[in-house]
């Protein structure tokens, strides 16, 4: 018998935060759904409310871009990136599935491994840099060196990820209030202690490549969060308004992204060297031990935000393995995988170059190249082609049914978007001919989004929606 998931009755009871989660890629039944939009808004505010976001605002300064143009680029780039990121939010309550496994619809059960691999790299990389910034904060307030601090905070992040979704949502909710208060005080300190006469003298200095680099970095910083959005909205009750949850994710993410990136831009405009040490010094000069307090607050903020990425990375890895071997996730499988991931992250973190800003800039550029075509295809399919109508049971099946092993429209559109982006790549490793013509400016994200979306719409123009809807109605679990 077919079972739809449109029944609005029966909300699940919220389980204990200290119960180790056993689910990963599996569907969340409606009786296990719980949560609310205000908590989601706080959670997504915390997605950027870390010291790491300050580095995202310092990119323009590396190119000599004036502060005011840097701030404009941050705002525009953050809005563009957050729009595409937040649009994934509505998929979670409707489908009850984590983000990347949904790609099986557009790319096929095996084809989805291509964007899945990119997502795994991203969801491992973001926590890595977040934990490094947290380690710097620990160094500022303890006698530990950065290496030992990094190992300590990584262990704590892995433990948090093992407990999973319930702990992370609650922890981020509590930390959000503390971080919000701290950054209000820090903002006041920046506004009062910044030598504005020095900053203003070159504030409108325009460097085209710097403007586009900052805009692209700000956009990619938000696009990098896209692979985990549904991981944290899938537990919401199915009746959750798609518009309201999208609005909550957009608002929460955008506020912290612009706020902290702009603080980073201001600090980078008149300080030299390590941004984190500059924050400590500026806060202490302001008084009330604000610098010390900021470092202390930054530790749990970096820890739990990094844990969210590690958690989602483990979900992606297990869903990828499930494409080849059918198995049901247990808490012990999750624990083993997360401990192994902790060791890998530790090794990578201890081998990174000293210039965290430069490393972070390169990472943002590279991750965007692989993620942008995916997010474009995924959103176009969800909102314009299949209009949110999916078969949950077929997504979780490894057999050729409604969704194939390799789905060519999605794969072709992804590849076309990526290929058209190559001439616009601009990193320290490779710079395409179009980027060289633009003096190194990187506008590849705009190219990738456009080409992949248009390609997918053209290829799918003869898609028989009525027949498709009829097919999925015959499956065990669907959203029609």
DOVEXFI-349670 format. One record per atom (N, C-alpha, C, CB): x, y, z. Coordinates in pm, whole numbers, plus 50000, padded with zeros to 5 digits. Each point is the difference from the previous one (the first is absolute). Last residue first. Glycine has a CB too. Layout:
BEGIN
XYZ
...
end
This chain:
BEGIN
503815132949714
498895005249919
498795002750089
500844987349797
503684993650311
499595013350047
498855005949920
502335003650074
499364942450075
500195010949904
499445013050054
499894983649813
500934958650250
500085012450077
500325011449905
500764987650207
498364968049619
499614998550140
499915013250075
501074977749996
498005020749468
501074995450088
499565000750146
501715007949834
495755007449780
499924985550015
501094994550092
499014998849772
500695047150098
498824997050083
499884985150027
498845020049904
504454997049800
500415000850140
498824997750095
501815015949934
497444983449590
500964989750040
500305000650150
501005000949772
496325032750030
499264987450007
500914988750049
498495007749813
503435033950099
499185000850121
499224987150021
499825024949971
502634979449630
500904998850115
499214999950131
501825011749870
495884997049733
500364985950008
500914997450120
499794998149750
499085046450163
498804992550038
500294985150015
498605017049881
504825012849960
499745001550143
498804991550044
500955023149990
502694975449612
498584996950013
499635000050149
500034986149786
503985040049912
499734991450114
498494998250019
502155007650110
500585019149564
498984990349959
499674990150112
500795002349765
502535031950295
498815007149951
498884990649957
501515018349925
503214975750267
498794994650063
498715006349946
501354995750204
503035018049645
499994985449987
498694994050051
502505000050025
498155046650029
499904996649858
499894984849982
501345020649940
499414996250495
498655003449954
499794996249853
499955018850166
504354976050019
499074990350058
498575002649954
501504997650199
501905032949673
500204987049937
498974989950049
502455004849978
497705037650228
499445000849865
500104986549929
500625024449989
501384978950438
498545001750009
499364999949862
500305013250211
504444985449818
499404987550049
498485001050005
502064995650133
500385043449746
500124989549898
499334987150045
502155010349923
498015026750385
499185002749882
500014988449901
500485024250030
502254974350364
498585000150036
499125001249876
500595010250221
504104993449719
499574986550035
498534999050033
502274995950082
499705046849836
499994991849878
499444986250030
501985012749910
498755016450449
498865004849920
499864991749873
500315023250092
503404968650186
498774995650067
498775004249921
501165001450221
503315011749648
499594986649957
498694995650064
502394994449970
500625046750026
498545000949995
499414986449961
500145024649937
504745000950225
499344987049993
498485001950004
501994989050111
502875040449747
498695000050066
499304986749976
499825025149973
504544990249843
499954990750113
498674999450073
502375004050022
498485023749586
501025003350100
499894991450125
500015023349914
497484970949673
499345008550101
500955003650113
497814989349943
503654982249716
499515011749926
499345009950094
499674985849796
501654973050379
501185008249971
499605012749926
501434979449990
495254988950090
500375006650125
501225008849980
499044980850131
499624992449512
499015010750021
500315007850127
498274986349880
504364975750017
500305011149909
499015011550017
500974983649838
500104984950590
499514998349864
500235012349915
498314984250086
504434995350350
499215011749960
499614998449854
501175014950168
500904954650293
499665001149858
499155012349976
500114975049974
502035017050452
500384987649931
499795001149850
499414987150205
499345046650110
501464999849995
500514987749926
500085012750215
495135005149640
500604996350128
501525000649985
498014985250060
497255021249643
501115008750038
500484996450140
499105018649854
497364966649689
500664996350125
501145009750028
499394975849965
497775023049637
499855010850098
500614996550136
497935006949881
501844962849735
500745011949956
499985011450101
499474993549767
498024966250338
501454998349999
500765012349950
499614975849965
495445016350050
500645007550108
501525000149989
498084994050144
499094980849563
499925014249967
500645008750109
497904995449872
501834957950202
500895002849886
500015014849965
499574976949912
497405007850422
501394999550047
500975003749888
499364982450167
496055014149729
500245011350089
501445000650045
497654998650075
501054964149675
500035012149917
500275012450085
498404989249840
501014969750384
501275000449928
500125012549913
500054975050001
495865017150224
501075002350098
501345001849928
498744986550173
497605000849569
499865014050041
501095003850100
497534998649961
502194956249903
500425008549888
499965014750039
499144982949838
499234986050475
501454998749984
500535008949889
499834976650083
495475021049993
500695006550110
501504999749983
498134993850147
499234983549530
499725014549999
500745007550111
497774994949904
502594955950067
500815008349911
499645014950000
500244979949862
499694979050504
498995008649937
500705010749918
498374995750190
502554953050039
500695011749944
498965008349925
502234987449978
496134977350265
501334999950061
500795012149955
499964974950009
494745031549996
500964990649942
501314999950080
498965003749775
495605005850352
501295006849988
501064989849962
499335017550171
496404966149854
499665013749959
501285008049978
497824998850128
503774956849906
498565001350003
499625013649946
499834984450196
504554981749914
499525008349891
498485000150000
502064994749864
500674997650600
499644993349876
499535010049896
499384979650130
501845025850350
501174999949912
499694993949864
501444998550201
495545030550193
500214987149934
501225001149909
497524994750010
500645042450233
500744991250090
500234986049942
499045012850189
498465019749572
501295006550028
500874990750083
498925022849990
496664964149930
500844998049882
501375006750017
497934999049858
498785006350481
500424986049995
500904997349880
497894993550115
500135049249934
501024997750103
500544985849990
498885016850150
499005014849465
499744987250065
501144997450099
498744991049796
499255058850021
501024989649994
499494987050064
501805017650006
497075037749852
499344986950001
501044989049979
497855010349911
502775039350077
499964994450134
499364986450011
499945022850078
500735000049495
499135008150089
499804993550137
498855008749796
503704980349773
499174990250073
499145006450108
501754983049956
500695047449760
499754988049918
499074990250072
502265003049893
499125039650309
499455002649867
499644987549921
501345020450001
500564980850463
499005010849993
499325001249863
501335011850171
502074954149924
499044999950111
498895010249981
501834992650150
501805004649534
499184987949998
498915000550107
501974987149914
501175047550078
499155000949882
499074987949992
501785013249879
501504986950459
498925009550027
499045001549882
501545012150153
502314959649804
499134995150108
498825009250024
501984989250104
501475023549589
499184988949948
498984995550104
501914992749853
501185040150286
499175005249892
499044989349948
501845016049938
501484972850378
498895007350064
499055005549896
501495005950191
502414971649648
499084991250073
498825007650057
501924985250057
501645038449729
499134992949904
498994990950069
501865001049835
501245021750453
499075009049932
499144992749896
501625018650037
502074961350225
498665000350060
498985008049920
501104997750217
503664997149668
499344987049998
498565000450049
502214989950034
500575049449960
500034994649866
499224986949991
502235011049964
498535010750455
498925005849921
499924994249861
500255020650130
503304967950166
498754993350035
498845005249917
500854996750233
503425023749713
499964986449947
498674993150032
502484998850025
498345044850150
499935000249855
499814985949944
501445020449996
499264984850468
498695005149960
499834999649849
499985014750201
504254974149977
499004989750027
498615004449956
501374992150193
502185038749787
500154989749897
498944989250017
502465004749988
497725028450342
499585005849873
500074989949888
500785022150078
500894966050346
498545000450002
499475005649869
500035002950248
504624996749823
499504986449986
498494999849990
501974991550127
500095049549966
500284995849862
499464986049974
502055014649998
497585001750441
499175008049909
500194995549856
500145019450158
502584961850183
498644994750001
499105007549904
500314993150236
505054998449805
499085010849960
498584994649987
501875011849880
501774958850228
499775009650108
498975010649963
502334996150076
497434953949705
500925011350002
499645009950110
500384997249755
498264950950316
499635011649918
501075010850005
497604994950041
502084961050201
500905001249885
499705012149912
500244975550005
497255009450389
501375001950047
500995001849885
499444986450199
495935004649717
500145012750070
501415002950043
497704997550075
501164960449726
499945011049904
500265013450067
498384986849862
501334975150413
501204999349916
500045011549900
500024975150026
496125020550240
501165003750082
501275000249917
498884990250202
497154994049600
499965014550017
501205004950080
497494999449988
501974954049969
500345006149871
500065015250011
498934980649881
499594995250495
501444997749978
500465006549869
499854978550129
495565022249973
500745008750092
501504998649982
498134998350161
498944972749606
500035013349941
500795009850087
497784995449892
501474961650279
500954999449888
500135013749933
499424975649964
497345020350365
501334999450062
501074999649892
499054988150202
496515009649655
500335013450049
501365000450069
497565004450027
500704953649820
500305008949888
500455013750050
498334987749859
500214981050462
501254995549938
500415009649889
499444976150055
496395031450150
501105002950091
501344996349938
498484996250194
497534992749572
500245014550002
501215003450086
497555004049966
501014951650038
500565003249868
500355014949993
498664981449893
499075004450486
501384995250003
500715002549866
499334982650168
496045027049894
500825010050070
501474995850003
498015006350140
499144976749448
499884998550145
500885010650066
499524975049981
498045014549496
500935006750089
499704996650146
500255018549833
498844949649738
499295009550084
501005006150098
497814987249977
502854991549498
500154998050144
499195010650074
502304990049968
499484991249504
498825003350079
500264997150147
498504995049803
504995018749794
499694989450096
498815004250085
502434992650005
498985035249637
500604987549957
499614988250090
501905013249907
496665031850170
499734998449857
500524986749948
500125024849973
500694990850472
498734993049985
499604998349854
499305009150221
504525016549905
500264985650017
498734991949977
501825005350163
497745041349834
500784995749886
500294985050005
501025022749987
496874997850377
499064998949888
500714995849873
498555017650105
504084990350277
499184988050018
498984998349888
500305002150247
502395037049757
500844988249981
499174987250009
501975012550095
495905028850001
500334998649857
500804987449974
500005024949978
499074986250469
498764996249932
500274997749851
498645013150168
504845004450092
499814985650028
498744994849933
501195002850219
499665043149754
500994992849920
499844984950022
501595019650013
495885009650252
499464998749864
500954992649908
498755021150034
502714987650409
498794991750004
499484997649858
499425009050229
504035021949822
500504986450016
498854990050000
501975008750130
496955037149867
500574995749873
500514985850004
500625023449956
497764995950440
498894998749906
500504995349863
498755018050123
504394992250220
499334987050020
498864997949902
500625000950240
501625040949783
500804989949930
499364986350010
502085013350046
495965020650200
499775002549858
500804990249915
499575024350049
501024974850418
498714994449961
499685002449853
499225003550233
504945013849941
499894985750026
498694994349945
501415002850204
499495044249792
500754992849897
499804985050013
501705018449996
496355007950337
499395003549871
500684992449887
499415022850089
502324974050355
498824991549975
499325003149867
499674998550245
504145028749841
500354985750009
498774991049982
501885006050152
498045042949870
500294994449868
500254985050004
500955022049935
498455004550463
498724997449931
500244993249865
498995020050114
504814994050127
499324989350074
498704996149930
501015008250215
501385028549615
500724987649975
499324988150068
502145013149979
496165029950106
499744996249861
500704986949965
499775024149939
501064995550484
498654994549993
499684995049859
499285015550184
504775007549882
500044986950063
498644993149990
501795008150157
498445036049693
500814991449914
500054985850053
501355019749934
496535014150323
499194995649887
500784990849906
498715021350016
502015001750443
500564987249954
499244994449881
500754995550233
498525048549956
499134989250049
500494986149959
498095016049989
503715023849699
499734998750143
499104988350032
500295024350021
502084993949562
498685005750025
499664999650149
499264992849772
504674986850061
500155014650002
498675006950030
501874998049836
498174955350106
500645003550126
500205015150012
501144977850002
497135005249593
499054998150109
500575003950134
498994981849870
503855018849751
499005010649991
499004999050115
500265000549750
502964965250209
500625012750039
498985011350000
502174992149906
496454965549940
500324999350143
500545013450048
500494975349979
498795019949564
498735000950072
500245000050150
498834988349810
504865004849912
499555013949990
498695002150075
501145002049777
500634954650176
500765007650100
499575014650000
501934984349972
496174989149700
499514995750130
500745007350113
499434977549903
501855029049640
498725006450034
499544996450140
499404999549759
505785003050050
498964990650040
498735007250044
501774983950069
501495045749634
500254987450068
498744992550035
502055010050088
497755042949875
500844990949924
500204987250080
501165019449885
494925023650080
500934991950078
500814991149907
498435000350197
498005029549658
500955008350076
500924992050092
498315018049991
498394963049696
500335012749935
501035008150079
497735000149903
500274958050245
501044997849900
500465013049936
499054977549956
497325023350350
501254996650069
501154998349902
498674988950180
497045018149641
500475012150070
501334997350070
497625007550033
500244955949761
500485009649900
500565012550065
498324991249838
499594976250433
501294995249951
500615009549899
499244976950039
496435031950112
500965002350109
501404995749957
498174996650170
498394993649535
500285014450001
500955003750112
497755004349901
500724951550075
500895002749887
500375014849995
498964981049873
497875005150447
501374996150035
500995002249887
499044983450155
496335027949769
500485006450122
501474996950026
497684998750093
499944979749551
500355013949971
500645006650121
498115001349836
500424954550226
500985000449892
500455014349973
498974979649899
497535011750414
501334997150054
501085000749892
498944985550173
496605021849687
500365009850104
501414997550051
497585002050065
500474967149626
500455012549940
500465010150104
498434995949812
499674961550317
501314998649938
500545013449952
499394976949930
496235021550253
501004996450100
501394999449943
498274987450119
498085020749584
500245011050093
501084997050101
497655006449971
501044959349722
500595011449929
500365011250099
498654994149794
499034968850373
501374996349966
500715011649931
499314975949979
496155030150117
500764998950124
501474996749973
497924992750118
499025008149519
500215013550052
500874999850126
497785007049903
500814952249920
500975006149909
500365014050048
499084986649808
497544991350419
501294994050034
501095005549909
498844979250081
496745035349839
500485004850130
501354994050037
497645002850071
500134983549526
500395014149992
500625004650131
498165004149836
500024952550141
501225000949921
500525014349993
499254980449868
497784998750538
499895008249880
501355001049929
498155013150107
500224945050204
500785012450007
499915007549868
501564989650168
496624965949946
499135011449970
500725013450006
498124986750091
503984971150025
499775000949855
499145012049961
500204975449989
503085024350446
498714994349960
499725002649852
499145003350234
505994994949904
498865008750025
498704993049958
501465020249966
503074962749970
499314995750121
498785008650032
502174991650085
500845017249545
499224987849975
499244995050122
501674993949828
501585043750123
498585003649992
499114987749982
500655022149902
504204976450121
499535006050125
498585005449993
502355005850045
499914973249586
500394991350111
499415005150131
502124994049879
497545030649711
498904990750031
500344990350112
499285001949764
504175028850096
498805007150045
498884990350040
500625019049850
504134974449972
499534994850129
498675005950046
502374996950060
500185013749521
499894985450010
499494994750133
501824999349839
498925049550071
498844993849935
499924984850017
500105018449837
503435014550298
499124994550104
498854992049939
500605019450148
502595004949587
500664988650061
499174993450109
502145010849947
496595029849837
499704988349917
500624987450058
499885014749799
501155026550403
498624995950030
499604987749917
499435023850055
504824994949877
499964996650142
498614995150039
501785017150046
498995000449521
500394986050014
500014995550146
501365002349793
497715043350104
498964991349945
500324985350024
499505017349826
503725014450297
498835001250088
498864991149952
500675023650056
503214979349677
500304993050126
498815000350094
502415006049974
497305018349619
499974985649978
500264992150127
500765004149769
499605042850247
498614996349972
499884984949985
499615022349889
504704995350156
499275000750126
498544995849981
501535018350076
501144984249540
500524989450087
499254999850132
502255002149892
496845032349801
499414987449957
500474988350085
499875009049768
501995033250322
498565000650022
499354986749964
500025024849955
504564980949952
499764998650144
498524999850032
502155011350043
499294997049517
500234986050033
499724997550147
501724998449818
497935046550029
499004991149942
500164985550040
499895015549812
501295028550461
500834990449927
499044989249949
502115004650143
497635048150101
499374988849931
501034991849924
497885013249980
501555023050460
500964995249900
499474987349935
501935010150131
496185018050234
499334998649872
500974995949888
498335017150075
503184989550380
498814991650009
499304997549868
499755008550226
504375016349948
500074990949885
498764991249992
502505000150015
497855033450320
500855006149897
500114991349876
501285011250180
496424975950231
499225007749903
500845005649887
498455005750182
503534970750192
499234991049914
499315007749889
499664984650194
502635039950134
500964992249921
499264991249900
501645000150192
495845024650112
500665009549910
501014993049911
499685018250170
498004958050174
499225002149879
500645009949904
497984994850131
503534971650263
500495013149954
499365003649865
502204996450122
495664971650282
500585000049865
500485014049962
498484981049935
499125007550477
501474999750003
500664999849862
499794988350214
495325012049873
500585010850080
501525000649994
498064997950150
499344968349618
499535013249955
500685011450076
497824989649941
503044965350189
500575002749868
499625014149952
499904975449945
498175009350456
501435002250017
500675003649868
500004984150192
495495003249803
500135013350061
501485003450019
497774997150116
501284959849739
499705009749894
500145014250052
498444983549893
501954981750415
501185000649914
499805010049887
500534976250056
495845014950230
501045007450071
501255001549914
499114991450218
497474982349609
499505013850011
501065008750068
497604991750013
503194962449963
500335007149876
499375013949994
500184978049887
498984993550491
501435002749988
500345008249876
500424978850121
495145005949945
500355010550095
501465004049987
498244991550157
500314972149585
499335012349955
500375011750090
498104986349907
503354970450216
500765005449887
499415013349953
500634976749931
497054999550402
501285004850053
500815006849890
499994981550171
495954997549711
499735011750084
501315006250051
497804989950069
502454969549682
499605011449916
499765012650082
498974983949839
501944972750356
501195007849966
499635012449920
501374979150003
495194989950101
500515006450122
501165009449967
499294980150135
498944994249512
498965009150049
500505007750122
498224984549913
504434980949908
500085012149919
498975010350045
500834986449806
499064971450402
501245007050034
500115013249924
501104978050047
495294992749856
499865006350131
501235008250037
498514981250070
501574994249526
498965010249992
499875007450134
498784986149828
504184977150154
500505011449924
498985011249991
501434984449869
497454973750337
500945007750081
500435012749927
500804978850108
496444991549656
499285005550117
500905008650086
498524980049998
503304996349612
499095011149971
499425006550125
499474988849788
504774979750311
499205002749882
499075011950006
500154976749965
503484994150286
498665001550060
499005004749895
501045005350223
503364992349634
499534986550031
498615000550064
502384992350030
499955047949887
499424994549878
499474985950022
501575014149865
500765006950488
498725006949976
499304994349878
500935020850105
503404963649986
499064995150102
498625006249980
501924996950162
501545019249567
499624986449960
499004994150100
502254996849890
499675044950211
499075001249887
499514986349954
501175021149928
502164981250406
498715004550054
498955001249889
501215012450182
503214977249691
499444988950078
498615003750053
502334992550064
500115041449723
499534990049903
499374988150071
501805007149841
500295026750413
498705004649951
499434990349896
500695023850044
503644966550133
499005000350106
498625003749946
501795006150163
501964995849548
499644986150030
498894999550104
502344992649945
499445049649956
499254994749886
499554985750026
501285015149846
501575005950463
498655005650009
499124994649888
500925020950105
503624967849892
499314992950107
498565005050016
502194996750116
500475025749565
499854985949964
499244992250106
502135001449873
499045044750200
498914998249904
499774985349967
500535022549905
501464987550577
500365004949867
498884996449902
502484997550051
496795012150489
500154990149894
500515006449872
498164986550102
500575034450327
501434998149974
500254989849890
500465005950238
495065026849790
500634989350078
501494999549968
497844986750003
499075043649781
499535000450140
500604988950087
497895010149916
503044997049604
499985013650055
499655000350149
499365008249775
500534951349967
501385004350024
500055013650067
500724986849801
495124996750054
500464992850120
501415004450036
498544980349942
499705036049657
499345006350115
500444993450131
498035005949854
503444975349744
500675012950020
499405007250120
500495001649753
497434959250109
501284997050066
500805012750026
500034977649888
495995025649863
499704997350141
501264996950079
497774991649933
502595013349605
499745013150060
499654998550148
499215008849777
501394951749984
501275007350007
499825013850062
500804987549798
495404986550113
500724994950117
501365006750015
498814978249974
498625032049645
499325004950119
500724995750127
497854999449876
503634984149708
500385014050019
499335006050123
500305002149752
498524953650146
501445000750020
500465014350026
500274980049851
495215011150027
500314997550141
501505001050030
497994985550011
500805019149533
499485011050082
500254997750150
498265004249825
502924961049862
500865011849997
499525011450088
500594993649773
496944965850159
501184997050080
500865012650012
499954975749926
496295025549807
499524998250137
501084994850093
497754995849908
503195010349626
499575012850058
499664998550147
499145007149776
501884954049979
501205008450013
499665013250069
500964989449792
495474982350104
500814994250108
501255008350024
499134977149944
498105033849690
499415004150128
500804994750117
497745000449892
503474986149673
500315014250020
499485004950135
499925003649751
498934953050122
501435000750031
500425014550025
500424979449860
495215012949992
500164995550138
501475000850043
498014984849974
500625023949575
499845011550090
500194996150147
498455010249834
502044953149881
500875010949953
499825012550085
499884990749767
497424969850289
501294999250069
500935011349957
499734975250016
495925015249792
500015009650111
501314999850077
497534997450017
501454971249631
500445013149951
500095010450109
498984994549784
499214961950299
501464999849990
500535013749955
499934975349946
495445020750099
500534994350123
501524999550000
497914986550021
499695051949690
499974985550005
500664994950127
500034999249750
499055047850113
501234994349946
500014984849994
501155019950088
495135008450078
500515007149883
501174992949933
499255021050107
498704960250287
498925003049906
500565006049872
498415003650191
504374988250182
499764987949922
498885002149899
500774986250194
500545045950142
500615001549867
499854987549915
501615015950099
497134988050367
498965004649908
500525001349857
498915012150190
503914978750181
499394987849947
498865003449904
500614987750211
501755046950030
500684994849882
499394987249944
502055010450088
496085013750316
500115007749877
500534992149880
500355019550143
496814955850251
501135009349999
500235005549860
501044987650191
493964998149950
501284993949964
501125010250013
498834984149844
496215021250180
500474992750118
501324993049978
497654997050064
499265032049642
500534986849968
500414991850122
500765009649787
497355035150256
499194993049900
500454985649981
499605021949885
502845008150405
498704995950055
499144992149902
500105020150145
504194995649686
500094991450117
498664995650056
502105011350050
498515020849586
500074986049959
499984990650119
501285007049798
498905041750226
498654994349989
500024985249964
499175022549933
504925003650087
499414997650132
498654993049993
501205020050082
501774996949553
500044985650031
499234996750127
502214998649886
498485046349962
498954993349922
499984984950023
500205018149829
503205011150356
498754999350077
498884993049925
500685021050113
503614986749673
500144991150116
498664997950069
502375007750030
497905023449619
500074986349949
500124990050114
501055008549789
498955037050329
498754996949931
500004985449955
499805024049923
504144994450263
499024995650099
498654996749936
501175013850171
502445004149564
500294986550048
498944994650094
502385005349974
497215039649870
499914990549888
500214985750050
500835017749841
499795017050471
498584998849962
499834989549891
499615024150062
504784987150069
499314992350104
498534997949966
501595009150170
501065018449546
500384985949991
499274991350101
502215007249919
497145039950100
499464994449875
500294985049991
500295022449887
501575001050481
498534999950007
499404993349877
500065021150137
504634985249876
499574990250101
498494998850002
502035005250137
499925028149593
500204986649942
499534989150097
501945008849866
498075035650287
498964998349897
500094986049940
500065024749949
503294987850354
498734998050069
498854997849901
500845014350189
503404996549639
500024986650059
498684996950069
502485001850031
498275041349805
499694990949891
499994985550049
501035016249836
500245016050472
498595001849967
499574991249884
500155023550083
504494976550065
499064994350096
498555001049954
501615005850178
502334991249454
499605009150106
498914994150087
500635019149855
503054950949880
498695006049980
499655008950119
499274980349860
504744990350044
500095014550010
498685007249976
502324997949928
498614953750100
500165005649866
500115015350002
498724980649910
500594993850488
501154993449938
500305005649862
499464979350129
496675034050115
501215006950045
501254993849939
498855005950213
496874973849715
500185012449924
501285007250035
497565001949986
501104959350266
500524996949866
500285012649920
498734978550004
499305014550453
501345005849985
500584998049861
500354996150241
495424986749953
499905014249970
501325006849976
497995000150135
501634953549986
499285001749874
499865014549960
498784979350050
503085008750369
500964998049891
499335001849864
501314984450147
496025016750240
500815012249991
501004998949885
499755003750247
497614959249881
499325009149908
500765013149985
497824989650063
503594977250254
500324996349862
499395009749900
500114976150071
499045024850403
501155007949956
500354997249855
500865000050234
494074992349898
501284995250051
501125009049948
499134976250011
495785018549887
500385007950117
501264994650066
497605005750036
499714977149576
501065009549966
500545007750120
498955002249778
497704964150269
500774994349888
501155009149961
497944988649918
498605021950412
501284994750048
500854994149888
498914995550218
496715019849693
500815011650038
501394995350042
497945012750073
498874954749850
500645004849877
500745013250021
498224988449869
499434992550497
500984990249953
500745005349877
498584981450089
497805043250081
501185001350087
501114990749952
498525006250195
497394990449586
500605013049969
501265002250084
497735009149940
499644952650142
500754998949875
500705013149966
498384982749919
498685016350445
501254992950033
500874998349877
498824988050185
496885031349752
500915008850075
501324993450038
497995011550088
498604961849691
500725009449915
500905009550079
498124998549839
500734951450349
499255011949959
500895009649924
498504997350198
500854946050001
500785012149976
499135011449953
501964985949946
497594958149971
499795009850105
500835012449966
499564981950175
498984962949651
500325013949967
499715009250119
499494995549756
499674956050184
501275003450066
500415014549973
500694976149981
495425002749826
499804999250145
501285003250078
498224983049960
501715015149556
499325011950052
499794999750151
498875001949781
505394973349990
498544998649998
499335011950068
500244975050002
504535022949741
499495002850134
498474999149996
502005015050056
502104960749629
498815008650005
499555001750144
499304992349769
505964996150129
498654994549996
498915010750003
500904979850114
504165022149917
499375003549873
498524996249995
502224997049892
499734999350553
500885008549917
499255004149875
502084988550089
496974990950462
499655002149859
501095008149929
497564999250059
502414990450416
500274987849924
499715001749852
499474986950203
501995045050268
499154998249881
500404987449924
499715024949984
500684985750556
500824999049880
499114996849880
501984992450136
496655035350308
499774986849941
500774999449868
497704997750110
501765041050183
501164991550027
499764985549962
500605015450185
496115019849777
501165005049926
501194990750015
499175023350032
495594959949993
501075005850082
501195004149915
499264985950191
496005013449559
500764990950084
501085007350079
499554981849836
495445034149971
501435002849988
500784991050095
499515023849935
495764963649825
500535005750123
501505001949985
498174989050137
498255012049439
500824991750086
500435007450126
500784987749800
494585019949915
501375004650006
500774991350098
499295023649943
495804973649794
500984992750078
501405005149992
498604981149968
498075029449620
499744996850140
501204993950068
497634996749943
501545017149583
500555010350086
499894996450149
499415016749825
501064956749668
499225000750123
500645009750097
499224976549968
502545009249597
499345013050009
499135001450124
500045000949753
502794963150023
500515006250122
499425014050013
502124986549987
496204963249780
500495013649977
500555005450129
498335003849815
501044944649995
499885008850115
500555013749963
500214980550161
497794969549599
500765012549992
499765008550123
499884999349751
499984945650213
499155012050000
500885012550000
498174987650123
end
